[in-house]
Amino acid sequence: MKIVILGAGQVGRSVAYQLSREEANEVTVVDSDEDVLRDLQDRIDIRTVAGHASWPTTLEAAGVNEADILIALTSSDEVNMLACEVAYTLFRTPTKIARIRAPEYTERPDLFTNGALSVDHFISPERLVTEHIQRLIDFPGTLQVLDFADGRVQLVAVRARRDGKLVGRCLREIREHIPSTEARVVAIYRHGQGVRPDGDTVIEDGDEVFFLAGAQYIRHVMTEMRRDEAPSRRIVIAGAGNIGLRLARAVEKTSQVKLIERDASRARQASELLENTIVLHGDAADEELLIEENIDSTDVFVALTNREEANILSAMLAKRLGARKAMVLVNKPSYAELIESGSIDLAISPQTITIGSLLEHVRKADVVKVHSLRRGAAEALETIVHGTQHSSFVVGRKVEDIKLPEGAIIGALVRGDEVLMCHHDTVVQENDHVILFLPDRRHVDAIERLFMGSLTR
């Protein structure tokens, strides 16, 4: 597949890296900064073109006339949308995806339907990150909460603690503890290494456990892994940028929210836009300010400024001063693991969150949803099964008879309105939505061949 990426910023570089690792992709990256392109080309096997992203000559030089997908990820919404228009008008590029950040655009869906603008799909990293953080606040104790099947099924990552009912016991006992709940543990990571789960696998204190369950059962299953935590009601947000404002607006109706912003004009603007949030002008790394604002009674401190080092320092300080949980936004995914090994509870990477939304439109099989996991090393996806027992490698077969790549697990099926947790004898039917966990995303090509492949070829 030929893919042209416009913009070599943090998101563009992450997307280029992920897509270039897949065998079938030919990736070209366009940016106006030749030094950035040179550095990127030294790191990964891609083609680069220097130039203005929306100019026809630049797009033509990048091969948009032969591309299957154009992904516009520059820092300008207008350049991204114009590039998609030019690509469609001059080159009839089949699929055009644009990064659009401004709510003034994204909250007007009519702009992107009925052929109004030549943008087939748009992604808003700020909105995706906000939703991600809000789920972490709504489900205290989780590391990730990811939706499938329009939210009916969720994949949850949680750190097992010794006070959990199942810790020290084998997985098959889940059914004994909560017999009315259907759940499936699809992955366990112990000391950074994967442990393939089966009924005899014993959960240990500190394990990172990924489980699938119907949305209504998530809290029940979590109590098996760790003691139930009190709801997060007192929240402090550092940074009144796009994400900080979105998050404050999303949680201020149900929680006591304080927003700290060091820029006076931005703090004033935030106070005018928010209804129930207390906006403070100051530095979130100011110890006196945090003590004055009773940081020791805070349930969640979230550092969301555009300065990575400031986020880390303020979150460490808040945690030391007594905040129950500290989350921090980092643009370098490599920082995340280092941060979480210290006092900070969660590191949030916009690139990792965003890549899944893009991959949904890049996968060859009929993929509905993709989530990137474990800093991009693993992947969870929802795909729709097509064909018949005589034409498909999957339809009409038991899960145990499907030749999945090493480590891959079919965790659940959604059949109409019914959610089924998969067992070895579960039979896959046509039009089922299959939810898979891949501990090694290098096997994505094999999964695509399996679900797209035909026995009649």
Long-range contacts (C-beta under 8 A, 24 or more apart in sequence): 1-25, 1-26, 1-68, 1-69, 1-362, 1-364, 2-26, 2-28, 2-63, 2-66, 2-67, 2-68, 2-69, 3-27, 3-28, 3-67, 3-68, 3-69, 3-70, 3-71, 3-362, 4-28, 4-29, 4-30, 4-59, 4-62, 4-63, 4-64, 4-67, 4-69, 4-70, 4-71, 5-29, 5-30, 5-71, 5-73, 6-30, 6-31, 6-53, 6-54, 6-70, 6-71, 6-72, 6-73, 6-74, 6-79, 6-80, 6-83, 7-31, 7-53, 7-72, 7-73, 7-74, 7-75, 7-80, 7-99, 8-33, 8-36, 8-37, 8-40, 8-48, 9-73, 9-74, 9-75, 10-331, 10-350, 10-351, 11-73, 11-99, 11-125, 11-350, 11-351, 11-354, 12-73, 12-74, 13-40, 14-333, 14-351, 14-352, 14-354, 14-355, 14-376, 15-71, 15-73, 15-351, 15-354, 15-355, 15-358, 16-40, 16-44, 16-46, 17-43, 17-44, 18-355, 18-359, 18-372, 18-376, 19-362, 20-44, 20-45, 20-46, 21-441, 21-442, 22-444, 22-445, 23-445, 24-364, 24-445, 25-362, 28-62, 28-63, 28-67, 30-58, 30-59, 30-62, 52-79, 53-79, 53-80, 53-83, 54-79, 54-82, 54-83, 54-86, 55-86, 56-86, 56-90, 59-83, 59-86, 59-87, 59-90, 59-91, 60-90, 60-91, 64-91, 64-93, 65-90, 65-91, 65-93, 67-91, 67-93, 68-93, 68-94, 68-95, 69-93, 69-94, 69-95, 69-96, 69-97, 69-361, 69-362, 70-95, 70-96, 70-97, 71-97, 71-358, 72-96, 72-97, 72-98, 72-99, 73-99, 74-99, 77-101, 77-102, 77-105, 81-105, 81-117, 81-119, 84-117, 84-118, 84-119, 84-120, 85-117, 85-118, 87-118, 88-118, 89-118, 95-120, 95-121, 95-361, 96-120, 96-121, 97-121, 97-122, 97-123, 97-358, 97-361, 98-122, 98-123, 99-123, 99-124, 99-125, 100-124, 101-125, 101-126, 101-242, 120-361, 121-361, 123-354, 123-357, 123-358, 125-350, 125-353, 125-354, 126-242, 126-243, 126-246, 127-246, 128-350, 128-353, 128-354, 128-357, 129-243, 129-329, 129-348, 129-350, 129-353, 129-354, 130-243, 130-246, 130-247, 130-250, 132-348, 132-353, 133-243, 133-247, 133-302, 133-327, 133-348, 134-247, 134-250, 134-251, 136-327, 136-346, 137-232, 137-235, 137-251, 137-255, 137-300, 138-232, 139-218, 139-219, 139-222, 140-229, 140-230, 140-231, 140-232, 140-299, 140-325, 141-222, 141-226, 141-228, 141-229, 142-222, 143-208, 143-346, 144-371, 144-373, 145-218, 146-371, 146-380, 147-215, 147-369, 148-212, 148-368, 148-369, 148-380, 148-382, 148-412, 148-414, 148-433, 148-435, 149-382, 149-414, 149-419, 149-433, 149-435, 151-215, 152-214, 152-215, 152-414, 152-419, 153-212, 153-213, 153-214, 153-215, 153-412, 153-414, 153-419, 153-435, 154-212, 154-213, 154-214, 154-215, 154-218, 155-186, 155-210, 155-211, 155-212, 155-371, 155-380, 155-411, 155-435, 155-437, 156-210, 156-211, 156-212, 156-213, 156-218, 156-221, 156-222, 157-208, 157-209, 157-210, 157-373, 158-208, 158-209, 158-211, 158-222, 158-225, 158-226, 159-206, 159-207, 159-208, 159-209, 159-225, 159-226, 160-203, 160-204, 160-205, 160-206, 160-207, 160-208, 160-209, 160-225, 160-226, 161-205, 161-206, 161-225, 161-226, 161-227, 162-205, 163-226, 163-227, 164-203, 164-223, 164-224, 164-225, 164-226, 164-227, 165-223, 165-224, 166-203, 166-224, 166-225, 167-203, 167-204, 167-205, 167-225, 167-226, 168-202, 168-203, 168-204, 168-205, 169-202, 169-203, 170-199, 170-200, 170-201, 170-202, 170-203, 171-197, 171-198, 171-199, 171-200, 171-201, 171-202, 171-203, 172-199, 172-200, 174-221, 174-224, 177-224, 178-217, 178-220, 178-221, 178-224, 181-213, 181-217, 181-220, 181-221, 182-213, 182-214, 182-217, 182-419, 182-420, 182-421, 183-211, 183-212, 183-213, 183-217, 183-221, 183-421, 184-211, 184-212, 184-213, 184-411, 184-412, 184-421, 184-422, 185-209, 185-210, 185-211, 186-210, 186-211, 186-212, 186-380, 186-409, 186-411, 186-437, 187-378, 187-409, 187-437, 187-439, 189-374, 194-407, 194-439, 196-407, 210-373, 210-380, 210-437, 212-411, 212-412, 212-421, 212-435, 212-437, 213-421, 214-419, 230-299, 231-299, 232-299, 232-300, 232-325, 233-299, 234-297, 234-298, 234-299, 234-300, 235-298, 235-299, 235-300, 235-301, 235-302, 236-260, 236-284, 236-290, 236-293, 236-295, 236-298, 236-300, 236-301, 236-302, 236-318, 236-323, 237-302, 237-304, 238-284, 238-301, 238-302, 238-303, 238-304, 238-305, 238-310, 238-311, 238-314, 238-315, 239-284, 239-303, 239-304, 239-305, 239-306, 239-311, 239-329, 240-266, 240-267, 240-269, 240-270, 240-279, 241-266, 241-304, 241-305, 241-306, 243-304, 243-329, 244-270, 244-304, 244-305, 245-270, 245-273, 245-274, 247-302, 247-304, 248-274, 248-277, 249-273, 249-274, 249-277, 252-276, 252-277, 258-293, 260-284, 260-289, 260-293, 262-305, 283-314, 284-310, 284-314, 284-318, 285-310, 285-313, 285-314, 285-317, 287-317, 287-321, 290-317, 290-318, 290-321, 291-321, 295-321, 295-322, 295-323, 296-321, 296-322, 296-323, 297-322, 298-322, 298-323, 298-324, 299-323, 299-324, 299-325, 300-324, 300-325, 300-326, 300-327, 301-325, 301-326, 301-327, 302-326, 302-327, 302-328, 302-329, 303-327, 303-328, 303-329, 304-329, 305-329, 308-332, 308-335, 312-339, 312-344, 315-344, 316-342, 316-343, 316-344, 319-343, 319-344, 319-345, 333-375, 333-376, 334-375, 336-375, 337-375, 349-375, 352-376, 363-444, 363-448, 364-448, 364-452, 365-447, 365-448, 365-451, 365-452, 366-451, 368-433, 372-441, 374-439, 376-441, 377-439, 377-440, 377-441, 378-437, 378-438, 378-439, 378-440, 378-441, 379-437, 379-438, 379-441, 379-444, 380-435, 380-436, 380-437, 380-438, 381-435, 381-436, 381-438, 381-447, 382-414, 382-433, 382-434, 382-435, 382-436, 383-433, 383-434, 383-436, 383-447, 383-451, 384-431, 384-432, 384-433, 384-434, 385-428, 385-429, 385-430, 385-431, 385-432, 385-433, 385-434, 385-451, 386-430, 386-431, 387-430, 387-454, 388-430, 390-455, 390-456, 391-454, 391-455, 391-456, 392-430, 392-453, 392-454, 392-455, 393-450, 393-451, 393-453, 393-455, 394-428, 394-434, 394-450, 394-451, 395-428, 395-429, 395-430, 396-427, 396-428, 396-429, 397-427, 397-428, 398-424, 398-425, 398-426, 398-427, 398-428, 399-423, 399-424, 399-425, 399-426, 399-427, 399-428, 400-424, 400-425, 402-428, 402-450, 403-450, 404-436, 404-447, 404-450, 405-438, 405-440, 405-443, 405-446, 405-447, 406-440, 406-443, 407-438, 407-439, 407-440, 407-443, 408-436, 408-437, 408-438, 408-439, 408-443, 408-447, 409-436, 409-437, 410-434, 410-435, 410-436, 411-435, 411-436, 411-437
